[in-house]
Amino acid sequence: MLLPLACQAWAQAKPVNDATAPLHLLQPDYVTPYGKPSVEAVTKVLDRVFTYLDAASPAHAINAKTKKEITNFDQLDDDTVLAPGDFRLTSYEWGVTYAGMMLAAGATGDQRYNEYVNKRLTLLAKLSPATLKRMKADPKAKSPVRSMLQPHALDDIGAVCAAMIKAKRGGLQTDLTPLLNSCIEFIGTREFRFSDGTLARNRPQPNTLWLDDMFMAIPALAQLGKLTGDAKYYDDAVRQVKQFSDRMFNPQKGLYMHGWVQGMDVHPEFHWARANGWAVMTMVELLDVLPPEHPGYNMVLQQLRAHVKGLSAYQDGTGFWHQLIDRNDTYLETSATAIYAYSMARAINRGYIDKRAYAPAVILAWNAVATKVNAKGQVEGTCVGTGMGFDTAFYAYRPVNVYAAHGYGPVLLAGAEVITMIKTHQFEINDSSLQLVN
């Protein structure tokens, strides 16, 4: 949707002044395309990403020495590896990518996206029984799925677990039991927790909360609740939202700090963009499956609304958010912007937040993200993996890279949810500004 072009003719008239031309209709010099994109335009962006990822992340295992594909999964050995590509099929980032592919399939009707997920999750599932057998016989046995079956951190299993359950609920017939059991056991009994049950880590300082861990665990807990019908998973998920938020959310700014250390008297606040993205996406994902009658439902909903309000106030005029959200001297970052676009669009589509207030910001964010998907389908401007720091330079100078896997799932999620939003809501340009009208 473009602004009216009639003002161009007025601008060419002589003289041009307040008396002779409607100056308020002059075309602004936008950095990012302004106005509602077409479904076709969004779909083309998603298709470029898909085409790149389908080629860049092969769906088969090989023998590392002979390079031959392995089809008999009962004959694995220490030389069994996943076919090399640009990304790791077992990473938490790829858990987000699997979720994005499934959502894109639903939004576009293109089943290639679902096939991408089914092929790769089926591969991981088929590798699992033989790997468990080998690990039992030899505790040092190597396997490309060992980190998922014997996780050492929530990153190793949580996000992929949530995606697997979504795929299973969507009709995937492959037996995922070993991987799901690994997730249940690790989150439930092995991950370090505070005495009140809050999921925590002992790095970089003892007794540390990472905002990232809201996403690494809570969506998996929520999906387990939906899959099993056992309310204990919902109860734990809601408890995590409350206890993370009580310690890490700044209600004045409407933002979360990245890290909280129990032993610190002062808690430095570094509002890292992608971690705030994990938090807002977590609450949307939880509300999608949490029964409305659950006693914690309203708390999660109100926390989501407070966070969205805070985030929206810091959106840059380009449509992006900064690497440190409240520091305009840090760079504009793609993955966080995509996560916010997805989370806010989904919250609008599900009725969690005021659609008239936030839909224009979502469109601007998507338009910004779309400019970062290059002709190859690679996502530019994404911050690489990031630990936790307590100084500005650490965050401000983190590198960006097209091989930072964190950007791809969020772009797929955002594009898919924006397609749904623009299909189901009407927009117009009113006095030069984008407005949602129904």
Buried (B, 14 or more C-beta within 10 A) or exposed (E): EEBEEEBEEBEEEEEEEEEEBEEEBBBEEBEBBBBBBEBEBBBBBBBBBBEBBBEBBBBEBBBBEEEEEBEEBEEBBEEBBBBEEBBBBBBBBBBBBBBBBBBBBBBBEBEBBBBBBBBBBBBBBBBBBBBBEBBEEEEEBBBBBBBBBBBEBBBBBBBBBBBBBBBBEEEBEBBBEBBBEBBBEBBEEEBBBEEEEBBBBEEEBEBBBBBBBBBBBBBBBBBBBBBEEEEEBBBBBBBBBBBBBEBBBBEEBBBBBBBBBBEEEEBBBBBBBBBBBBBBBBBBBBBBBBEEEBEBBEBBBEBBBBBBBBBBEBBBEBBBBBBBBBBEEBBBBBBBBBBBBBBBBBBBBEEBBBBEBBBBBBBBBBBBBBBBBEEEBBBBBBBEBBEBBBEBEBBBEBEBBBEBBBBBBBBBBBBBBBBBBBEEBEBEBEEBEBEBEE
